[in-house]
Amino acid sequence: MKAKITIKDIAKELGVSSSTVSRALKNSPEISEETRKKVKAFADLYHYKPNMLAQKLRNNKTMVIGVIIPEIVHHFFSRVISGIEKIANGRDYNVMICLSNESYEKEKLNIQMMANGSVDGLLVSIAKETLEKGDFEHFNELKDYNIPLVLFDRISDDITCDKVIVDDIGGGYKATKHLLNVG
């Protein structure tokens, strides 16, 4: 297997600095058109790909959004995941999905694992067992790590964060009222 070519390799081969190569690959106007073309041609020839891990460390972002759902077989959650992926991927984010299997302990483990620097934010539908226990400390600890949290579908007013919910009762009322009005 061939060794991956780096910005330093390109710079050395072309007799320019690493920062010149980096800027040329980003189409910086500070770099002449001729140098940009040379750098890009060389990078293309040797199939240069940026080191995503290095970029993520430099930017202090993982570019990953964590999603914790109770189950995956439910049609609602598969649709939600599809929507999350579409929007996240459109903004160069990846999605990491974990299942709680309706378990408080599994949900806690998933949050601890993701809070270790694996994700930039979390989207969670709370497990039934967590709602029954009423113990939300694992969610409240996310504030200490500055990890944004958004709850969806199943929420608790005891957790201070953004929430996305549907008013099922209000929707049912409006639908029934409409049907009665049209006979």
Summary of the structure (lengths in Angstrom):
residues: 183
radius of gyration: 23.7
end to end distance: 71.7
largest distance: 80.7
contacts: 475
relative contact order: 0.09
helix: 51%
strand: 13%
